[in-house]
Amino acid sequence: MRVSEFDYELPERLVAQEPAQRRDMSRLMVVDRATGALIDSVFAKLPDHFNPGDLLVLNNTRVFPARLIGRRIRKTVRGETVLGGRVEVFLVSRIEPLVWEALVKPGKSLLPGARVEFARGKLTAEVIEWRDFGRRVVRFEAEGDFDEIIDRIGRTPLPPYIKRDEGDRLDAERYQTVFARERGAVAAPTAGLHFTPELLDRSRARGIEIAEVTLHVGYGTFQPVRVDRVEDHRVEPEVYSISDEAGALINRALSEERRVIAVGTTTTRALESAAARWGMGDGGWELVCTEHSLAQPLTPNPQPLTTDLFIYPGFEFKVISGLVTNFHLPRSSLLMLVSAFAGRGLILKAYRHAIEKEYRFYSYGDAMLIL
């Protein structure tokens, strides 16, 4: 399968640069997999498309301010320490408590051994290794708790297609779901950005159950697919966990043949990754999922695991029967996942409709409900 089969032309004006005035004021396209019908709606009406007994599964990861702005530390010919030019360090993944893989700007001039100062010296970093695709390994030294310093001085890590000269305080609030709890993501699970507490309450009032899982979204979600064949692509590992409580709700819904609707591709990957690890756990999910011809139920994993599951057309979904998602970049692994669930032809038809109707695309854009 060719990556080019997942390409489409998007006018730049449709790339959303700002969130909707209210979270649930985003537009919503409802896609019927059985009939191919497309319905234009608004996100505030999402619960109207659910049935009592449906289970909605959210990703409760919380974005931390992973963009750090500092100054390079230089030595003069006299051996004096001075501060040089501006440096940006984008934390990608933690290797050790104070060692991170990061993206660094300007990257080419910061050779191993280069040092950077942040927060007037309360935090310093040294580049200790170069890696592929502009990645660097950076070792920090902190005067105090590292995470607390990051939370105080860091900036919201927005995707590269959202243009900002400097950080916008609105992003700190709006590039975070209202149910974000578990700190660890460098990107928001954007399908969840449209929800409000009131919308969740209205969903519960309609008899819809809600469960939460955690998958910490990594920088790999922004990375382009650099191969020609879909099958040759690899997804960067991400950390996920599913509590016993969430596991019981999901497993019961499956055993009772009720719909499990994932909010976002990240939730989908967590659930389907759990299904791939099928087996009974101590005190785990105890109901048998006969609908899916499985000998044993999913096993919850309260302790974090990693997944590099890549979902593309041909994948057999074991858990989800509905998906809330945003509109994704051309040729992206996320577009391939959505195409695996609804069919490439139907998804590209829906995207053509969205462009014609001028839906807003990507992280701050509008949403799609696929049933």
C-alpha positions in Angstrom: 0.0 0.0 0.0 1.4 3.4 -1.0 1.6 6.4 1.4 0.5 8.5 -1.6 -2.9 6.9 -1.4 -3.5 8.9 1.7 -2.8 12.3 0.2 -5.2 15.2 -0.3 -5.0 18.9 -1.1 -5.9 21.3 1.8 -6.1 25.1 1.4 -3.9 26.7 4.0 -6.8 28.9 5.2 -8.5 25.8 6.6 -5.7 25.0 9.0 -7.1 26.3 12.3 -4.7 28.7 14.1 -7.0 29.4 17.1 -9.5 27.3 19.0 -13.2 27.9 18.6 -14.7 30.5 20.9 -16.2 27.7 23.0 -14.9 24.2 23.0 -18.2 22.6 22.0 -18.9 25.3 19.3 -16.6 23.3 16.9 -18.4 21.8 13.9 -19.0 18.0 13.8 -19.3 15.8 10.8 -21.1 12.5 11.5 -19.9 9.6 9.3 -22.1 6.5 8.9 -19.8 3.5 8.0 -22.7 1.4 7.0 -24.4 3.8 4.6 -21.6 6.2 3.8 -23.9 9.1 4.8 -22.3 12.4 6.0 -24.2 14.7 8.4 -23.1 18.2 9.2 -23.7 19.1 12.8 -22.1 20.9 15.8 -20.1 19.3 18.6 -22.5 20.4 21.3 -25.0 17.9 19.8 -22.6 15.0 20.1 -24.6 13.2 22.8 -27.7 13.2 20.5 -25.8 10.7 18.2 -25.2 8.2 21.1 -27.4 5.5 22.4 -28.1 4.8 26.1 -25.6 2.2 27.2 -22.8 3.4 24.9 -19.4 3.6 26.6 -17.3 6.7 25.8 -13.6 6.3 26.5 -11.4 9.4 27.1 -7.6 9.9 27.2 -6.9 11.8 30.4 -3.2 12.6 29.7 -2.1 16.1 30.6 0.3 18.2 28.4 3.3 19.6 30.2 5.1 22.8 29.0 7.8 21.0 27.1 9.2 24.1 25.2 12.1 25.7 27.1 13.7 29.0 26.1 17.3 29.6 27.3 20.6 31.2 26.4 23.8 29.4 25.4 26.6 29.4 27.9 29.9 30.4 26.3 33.5 30.8 27.4 35.5 33.9 26.4 39.1 33.7 25.4 39.9 34.8 28.9 38.0 31.8 30.3 35.0 33.9 31.5 31.5 32.5 31.4 29.0 34.6 29.4 25.6 34.1 27.9 25.2 33.9 24.2 22.3 33.5 21.8 18.8 32.3 22.3 18.3 28.5 22.3 15.0 26.5 22.3 14.9 23.0 23.8 11.8 20.9 23.1 11.6 17.9 25.5 10.6 14.8 23.5 11.0 11.8 25.8 12.6 11.1 29.2 15.5 8.7 29.3 16.5 9.1 32.9 15.2 11.5 35.6 17.5 14.4 34.3 18.3 13.0 30.8 16.0 13.7 27.9 15.8 13.3 24.2 15.0 16.7 22.8 14.8 18.9 19.7 17.2 21.8 19.9 17.3 25.1 17.9 19.7 26.1 16.5 20.7 22.4 16.4 23.7 22.4 14.1 25.7 24.8 16.2 25.1 23.0 19.4 27.7 20.2 19.4 28.1 17.6 22.2 29.4 19.5 25.2 27.4 22.7 24.4 25.6 24.1 27.5 22.5 26.1 27.9 21.1 28.1 30.9 17.4 28.6 31.8 15.7 30.5 34.5 18.8 32.5 35.5 20.8 29.5 36.2 18.3 27.5 38.2 18.3 25.0 35.3 21.2 24.2 32.9 21.5 21.6 30.1 24.4 20.0 28.3 24.1 18.3 24.9 25.7 14.9 25.3 24.7 13.1 22.1 23.4 13.7 18.5 20.7 11.4 17.1 18.8 11.1 13.8 16.2 13.5 12.6 17.5 16.4 14.6 17.2 14.7 18.0 19.7 15.4 20.7 20.3 13.8 24.1 20.4 16.5 26.8 21.5 16.2 30.5 20.0 18.7 32.9 21.1 20.0 36.3 18.4 21.6 38.4 18.4 23.8 41.6 15.3 22.2 43.0 12.6 19.9 41.6 13.1 19.5 37.9 9.4 19.0 37.0 8.4 22.0 39.1 10.9 24.2 37.3 9.6 23.0 33.9 6.1 23.7 34.9 7.0 27.2 35.9 9.3 28.2 33.0 8.1 26.0 30.1 5.8 26.9 27.3 2.9 25.1 25.7 4.2 22.7 23.0 2.1 23.5 19.9 2.2 21.6 16.6 4.4 23.2 14.0 1.5 24.1 11.8 0.1 26.5 14.5 2.0 29.7 14.0 3.0 31.7 17.1 5.6 34.4 17.5 5.6 33.8 21.2 3.5 31.8 23.6 -0.1 32.6 24.0 -1.6 32.3 27.4 -4.8 31.1 25.9 -3.0 28.0 24.6 -2.0 26.9 28.1 -5.7 26.5 28.8 -7.2 25.5 25.5 -4.5 23.1 24.4 -5.5 20.9 27.3 -8.7 18.8 27.7 -11.0 19.6 30.6 -10.4 16.0 31.9 -6.6 16.1 31.7 -5.1 14.6 34.9 -2.0 12.5 34.2 1.0 14.6 33.4 3.2 13.4 30.6 2.2 14.4 27.1 4.0 16.7 24.7 0.9 17.0 22.5 -2.8 17.1 23.4 -5.2 14.3 22.5 -7.0 16.8 20.3 -10.3 15.0 19.8 -10.9 15.6 23.5 -10.4 19.4 23.3 -14.0 19.9 22.2 -15.6 18.5 25.4 -16.9 20.6 28.2 -18.0 19.5 31.7 -21.6 20.3 30.7 -21.4 18.1 27.6 -20.0 15.2 29.6 -22.8 15.7 32.1 -25.4 15.7 29.3 -23.9 12.5 28.0 -24.2 10.8 31.4 -27.8 12.0 31.7 -28.5 10.1 28.4 -27.3 6.9 30.0 -23.8 7.0 28.4 -21.0 5.6 30.5 -17.6 7.2 30.5 -14.3 5.6 31.2 -10.8 7.1 31.2 -7.5 5.6 30.0 -4.0 7.2 29.7 -1.7 7.4 26.7 1.0 10.0 26.9 1.1 11.5 23.4 4.7 11.9 22.1 6.3 14.1 19.6 6.1 11.3 17.0 2.4 12.3 16.4 3.8 15.3 14.5 6.4 13.4 12.5 5.8 12.8 8.8 5.7 9.4 7.3 9.1 9.2 5.5 8.7 6.0 3.6 6.8 5.2 0.3 5.2 1.9 1.5 2.7 2.2 4.4 3.9 -1.2 5.7 7.5 0.1 6.2 6.5 2.9 8.6 7.2 2.6 12.3 5.4 4.5 15.1 7.4 5.8 18.0 6.6 4.0 21.3 4.3 5.9 23.7 3.4 5.1 27.3 -0.1 4.0 28.2 -2.0 2.5 31.1 -5.6 1.3 31.8 -6.9 1.1 35.4 -8.8 -1.8 36.8 -11.9 0.4 37.0 -11.7 1.5 33.4 -11.0 -2.1 32.4 -14.1 -3.4 34.1 -16.3 -0.8 32.4 -14.8 -1.5 28.9 -14.9 -5.3 29.3 -18.5 -5.2 30.6 -19.6 -3.1 27.6 -18.0 -5.5 25.2 -19.5 -8.5 26.8 -23.0 -6.9 26.7 -22.5 -6.0 23.0 -22.7 -2.3 23.7 -20.8 0.2 21.6 -17.3 1.4 22.8 -16.6 4.8 21.3 -13.0 6.0 21.6 -12.3 9.8 21.8 -9.3 10.2 19.6 -6.7 8.1 17.9 -4.6 7.9 21.1 -7.4 6.3 23.0 -7.9 3.9 20.1 -4.3 2.9 20.2 -4.4 2.4 24.0 -7.5 0.1 23.7 -6.3 -1.9 20.8 -2.9 -2.2 22.2 -4.5 -3.7 25.4 -6.4 -6.1 23.2 -3.2 -7.2 21.5 -1.9 -8.2 25.0 -4.9 -10.4 25.6 -4.9 -12.5 28.8 -6.2 -12.6 32.3 -4.6 -10.5 35.0 -4.6 -10.8 38.8 -7.8 -8.9 39.8 -8.2 -7.8 36.2 -11.2 -7.8 33.9 -13.2 -10.9 34.6 -15.9 -10.9 31.8 -15.4 -12.9 28.6 -15.8 -10.9 25.4 -17.7 -13.6 23.4 -18.8 -11.0 20.8 -15.2 -10.7 19.6 -14.5 -14.5 19.6 -11.9 -14.1 22.3 -11.1 -16.7 24.8 -10.3 -14.2 27.5 -11.0 -10.6 28.3 -8.6 -7.6 28.0 -6.2 -7.3 30.9 -6.0 -3.8 32.4 -2.5 -2.5 33.0 -2.4 0.0 35.9 1.4 0.0 35.6 2.5 1.9 32.4 3.4 0.0 29.3 4.6 1.2 26.0 3.0 0.7 22.6 4.3 1.2 19.1 1.1 -0.2 17.5 0.6 1.2 14.0 -3.0 0.9 12.7 -3.5 1.1 9.0 -6.1 -0.4 6.5 -6.3 -4.2 7.1 -6.2 -3.9 10.9 -8.8 -5.9 12.8 -10.4 -3.7 15.5 -11.2 -5.8 18.6 -12.5 -3.1 21.0 -13.9 0.1 19.4 -17.1 0.5 17.4 -17.1 4.3 17.2 -14.5 7.0 17.0 -14.5 10.8 17.7 -11.5 12.3 15.9 -10.2 15.6 14.3 -9.2 16.0 10.7 -5.7 14.8 10.2 -2.7 15.8 8.0 -2.3 14.3 4.6 -0.1 11.1 4.4 -0.1 10.9 8.2 -0.3 7.7 10.3 -3.4 9.2 12.0 -5.2 9.5 8.7 -4.2 5.9 8.0 -5.7 4.8 11.4 -9.0 6.5 10.7 -9.0 5.0 7.2 -8.5 1.6 8.7 -11.6 2.1 10.8 -14.0 3.6 8.2 -12.4 2.7 4.9 -10.0 4.9 2.9 -12.6 5.7 0.2 -15.2 6.9 2.7 -12.7 8.9 4.7 -11.3 10.7 1.7 -14.9 11.4 0.6 -15.6 12.9 4.0 -12.4 15.0 3.8 -13.5 16.3 0.4 -16.8 17.3 1.9 -15.1 19.0 4.8 -13.0 21.1 2.5 -16.0 22.0 0.4 -17.9 23.1 3.5 -14.8 24.8 4.9 -14.4 22.8 8.1 -11.4 23.8 10.2 -8.6 21.2 10.2 -6.0 19.8 12.6 -5.5 20.3 16.3 -7.6 23.4 16.9 -10.0 22.4 14.1 -13.4 20.7 13.9 -14.3 17.1 14.6 -15.7 13.9 13.1 -17.8 11.2 14.7 -17.5 7.9 12.9 -20.2 5.2 13.8 
